[in-house]
Amino acid sequence: GANVEPSKGAMVLANGNLWSAVSTHAGEDELILQAHQQVCKLVPDTPPHLVLVPRHVHRAKSIVQIASIRMQGQCDIASGGIEEMERFFAGVTEKGVSKIFILDQMGVLPSVYTSSRAVFIGNSLVHPGGGHNFIEALYHVSPTTNLPRVILGPYSQNFEGPLEAFLKYSHSDCGVLVQVHTVDELASNVVD
C-alpha cells in the first residue's frame, strides 16, 4: 500500500474496539463474517466493530450484500472510503451492537491498522490462498491495545520464510503474530 499517514480520527476509531480483515478474497468474506458473529457472542456487551477490506475493492458492494444476509440485522453495515468510515464509527453505537464497514478505498490500510486490536491478513484462510504481506500490518498495528495481533490463516505459503522467522521469535503471550487454522481460532484471537 501507499505510505499514508493515519488521520487523527483513525487513531481513535471505535475507541480501539475494532478488528479488521484486509486483502480478503472471494470465499473468505463469509468466513470473516462467521468469525465476527462468534466474536460478538463472546463479548455481547461490548462487541468489537469490523472493518473488512477486500483485496479487489470492486467487490465491496457484493460483500455488503453478503454481510446484510449473514448478519440479519445484528449489525449496522456500511461501505465507502476512509472519510465515510470515520463518520460511520464516530456515530453513537447502541450498547451491544457491532458495526461492520466495508472499505472500498486503496492506499489507506495504515489508518485501519492503527485502529485495530487485531488484523487478519487475507488470502490465507481459504485453499489454495498464499497470503499477503503481513509486515506492514505488524509495523502499524495499534500499540494502544493490550495484545495487538496480526493474524494469518493456514495458507500463507507465499510468505513462508518471513512467517517462520516471525513465529519463531514471537511469543504467544505478546500476541504480535498468530497463525490460525479455523474460524473458531480466528474469533478467539480477536477477543483474547
N, C-alpha and C positions, 0 to 999 in steps of 0.2 A: 504494500500500500504506500501511498504518498506520505511524506512527512507532514502531518497536520497536527498542529498544536491543539490539544483539547480546549474547548471553550470553557469559560468559568462555570456555566450551567452544567456542563457534562461532568464536572468534578463532583457534583453532589446529586446527580440524577437519582431519583427514588431513595434519597438518603442512604445510598450504598446498599440498599436491599434489592439487588439486581444481579441477575446472571445473564450470560449471553452465549449464543451459539452462532459461530461465524463460519463463513465459507461453506455453508451446508449445500449438499447436493440432493437431487430428487431421491426420494425414499428415506432420507434422513430426517426430513422435517417432521414427518409423522412420529418418528421415534423421539425426537426432541420434545414434541408436544405431549407425548405419553409420559416422558420423564418429568415434564413440567407439572402435569396433573399429579404425579406421585409427590413431587416436591411440595405442592400446595396442600396435599393431605398430611404430609409430615409436619408442616408448620401452618396450621389452619388460621391462627390468629394474625400472623404477620407473614403471609406467603410472599416470597420474593417475586419481583417482576422479571419478565424475559424480553431480551432483545434478540431477535432472530435475523441474521444477515445472510441471505443466500449468496453463494459464490457468483451466480449469474442473476443480477438484480431484476432482470425482466420477469423472473419467476415470482416476484413479490405478491402480485395480485392473486395468483393461484394459491400461494401459501396463506394469504388472508382467508380465502375461501375454505381451505383445508382446516385452518385454525378455528374458524367460526363453526364448522360442522363438528370438529373434535371436541371443542370446549363447551359447546351447547349453552352459551350464556354465562358460563362460570367466570369468564374473564372479560375485561374491556380489551378490544383489539383494534389496532390502527396501523397504518403504514405511511411512509413518506421519507423525507430526508432528515438530516440531523436537526434542523430547526423545528420541524414538526415533532420530532421525538422529544426534544427538550420541553416543548409546550405540553405534550401529552403527559410526561412524567411530572411536570410542575403542577398539574391539576390535582385537586383533592381526590384521594382514593378512599372509598368506603372500607371500613375495617374488615379484614378477611377477604378482600377482593384483590386479585392479582391483575396486572396489566401485561399485555403482550404487544410489542411493537415490532413490525417487520420493516427493517431499514432497507431502503432501496437506493442508497447513495454510495458511490465508491469514494475511497480515499479518506474515510473518517473513522477507521477502526480504532486508532489510538484513543479517541474520545469514548468509544464503547468500552475498551479495555480498562481505562482508568476508573470507570464507574462500576465495574463488575467485581463481585465477590468470587465468581468463578467464570471461566471462559472455556467453552467447549470448541475445539477446532474440528471443523467438518471434513467430509470425505474420508472419515476414518471409522465410522460406525457400521457402514453397510459394505458388504463384499462387492467388488474387489477393492474399492477405496484406494488408498495410497497415502492419504493425509495431505495436509498443507503445512506450511511453515509455522511453527509454534513459537519461534524465538521472539518475534515482535510482541506477541501476547505476553510472554514471560517478562519482557522489558517493561511493559506498560501496566500490567495487572495491578489493581488497586492495592496500595500499601496500607490503606486505612482499615482493611478487614483483618480479622484475627488470622485466618489461614487462607490467603488468596490462592486460588488454584487455577491451573491451566490443565484441561482435561482432554485426553486423546482417546479415541476408540482403538479397537484391536487391529485395525487395518491401516497402520501408519508406516508401511514399509518404504515409502519414498523418503523417509527421514530416519531410517533405521539407525544409522551411525550416531547422529546427534541425539536421538531419543535414548539410545542405550547409555550414552555418556551422561545425559542429564538425569536419567532414572538411577544410575549407579551412585551419583553424588548427591542426589536429592533424598532427604529423609522424609518418611511418611508423616512425621509429626510437624514438619514445616509446611507441608502441603503445596509446594511450589509446582510440581509437575506430577500428574497422576495419569495412568493408563487404565481404562475400564474396558470391560468386555460385554456388559449388559446394560439395558436401560435402568434396571434397579441400581446397579453400581453408579451409573451416571447421576441418578437422582440423589443417592445418599452422599455423594461427593459434593453436590451443590449445597446441601444442607449442613454437612459437618463443618 
